[in-house]
Amino acid sequence: MYELKTKPNDNSVIQFIEQVESPKKREDAYQLLDIFTEASGCEAKMWGDSIIGFGSYHYKYASGHEGDAPLVGFSPRKAKISLYLSACDPAKEKLLESFGKHTSGKSCVYINKLADIDVAVLKKLINSSIQSLKERYPEE
């Protein structure tokens, strides 16, 4: 049976941010912590060793694979800052058009620094992502 590696834990979010090498990236991480906390209404929690997640939901795929994941989150990685947003949010692509400088994958949006993006759009992305996931995976 597959064991999910990225699980919530009691590691300190602040301690994790303090270990970010780049002072600018560390400053951005603290600002993102405030933005995600305010926009999501959820407390920050470490997921695995490097993801700061907000809220959680339980998913179950047709294949039978299931698990828990944060509703939204971010990680100040060495190369770029990863923003974890819903892959199934229908509003995401339209919002990203006015987001600012970024690249994106299925459920990740990558930014170099906070100054490159529109924070108001980020807040809309966070809210839209949470709403989309709550509709797709209602709490039982």
C-alpha positions in Angstrom: 0.0 0.0 0.0 1.3 3.4 -0.9 2.2 5.6 2.0 1.8 9.4 1.6 5.0 11.2 2.6 3.5 14.7 2.9 1.5 14.7 6.1 0.8 17.4 8.6 3.1 17.5 11.6 3.9 19.6 14.7 7.2 21.1 13.3 7.4 24.8 13.8 6.4 27.0 10.8 8.5 29.9 12.1 11.5 27.6 12.7 11.2 26.4 9.1 11.0 30.0 7.7 14.0 31.0 9.8 16.1 28.3 8.1 15.5 29.8 4.6 19.0 30.9 3.5 18.1 33.9 1.4 17.1 36.9 3.6 14.8 38.2 0.8 13.1 34.8 0.3 12.7 34.6 4.1 11.0 38.0 4.2 8.7 36.9 1.4 7.9 33.7 3.3 6.8 35.8 6.3 4.6 38.0 4.1 3.1 34.9 2.4 2.4 33.4 5.8 0.4 36.5 6.7 -1.4 36.6 3.3 -2.3 32.9 3.3 -3.4 33.0 6.9 -5.6 36.0 6.3 -7.1 34.8 3.0 -7.7 31.2 4.0 -8.8 31.8 7.6 -6.7 28.8 8.6 -3.8 28.3 10.8 -0.4 27.5 9.2 0.8 23.9 9.7 3.9 22.2 8.4 3.2 19.4 5.9 6.2 17.1 5.5 9.6 18.9 5.7 9.0 21.9 3.5 5.4 22.8 2.8 3.5 25.3 4.8 -0.2 24.3 4.5 -3.5 25.9 5.4 -6.6 23.8 6.2 -7.0 20.3 4.8 -9.3 18.1 2.8 -9.7 14.4 2.2 -9.6 13.2 -1.4 -10.5 9.8 -2.9 -9.8 9.0 -6.5 -11.7 6.5 -8.7 -8.6 4.3 -8.5 -9.2 3.9 -4.7 -6.2 6.1 -3.8 -7.0 8.5 -1.0 -5.4 10.8 1.4 -5.3 14.2 3.0 -3.7 17.4 1.6 -3.6 21.1 2.6 -6.3 23.2 0.9 -3.6 25.7 -0.1 0.0 26.2 0.8 3.5 27.4 -0.2 7.1 26.6 0.1 10.1 29.0 -0.1 12.3 26.7 -2.1 15.9 27.4 -3.1 15.1 28.1 -6.8 11.6 29.5 -6.6 8.7 29.9 -4.2 6.1 27.2 -4.8 2.4 28.2 -4.3 0.1 25.1 -3.9 -3.3 25.8 -5.3 -6.1 23.6 -6.5 -5.5 21.9 -9.9 -9.2 21.6 -10.4 -10.2 25.3 -9.9 -11.9 26.5 -13.0 -11.2 30.2 -12.2 -7.4 29.6 -11.8 -6.3 30.1 -15.4 -8.2 33.4 -15.8 -6.9 34.7 -12.5 -3.3 33.8 -13.5 -3.6 36.1 -16.5 -3.4 39.1 -14.2 -1.2 37.5 -11.5 2.2 38.8 -12.6 5.5 37.0 -13.4 5.1 33.2 -12.8 5.3 29.8 -14.2 2.9 27.0 -13.4 2.4 23.3 -13.3 -0.8 21.3 -12.6 -1.3 22.4 -9.0 1.8 24.6 -8.4 2.5 28.1 -9.3 6.1 29.2 -9.1 7.3 32.8 -8.4 10.7 34.2 -8.0 9.7 36.9 -5.5 6.6 38.4 -4.0 7.3 41.8 -5.7 6.7 40.0 -9.1 3.0 39.3 -8.4 -0.3 41.1 -7.6 -1.1 40.2 -4.0 -4.8 41.0 -4.5 -4.9 38.4 -7.2 -3.0 35.9 -5.0 -5.8 36.3 -2.3 -8.4 35.7 -5.0 -6.5 32.5 -6.1 -6.4 31.3 -2.5 -10.1 31.8 -1.9 -11.1 30.4 -5.3 -8.9 27.3 -4.7 -10.3 26.6 -1.3 -13.9 27.0 -2.6 -13.2 24.7 -5.5 -11.7 22.0 -3.3 -14.5 22.2 -0.8 -17.1 21.8 -3.5 -15.2 18.9 -5.1 -14.5 17.1 -1.8 -17.3 18.1 0.7 -16.7 17.1 4.3 -18.5 13.9 5.1 
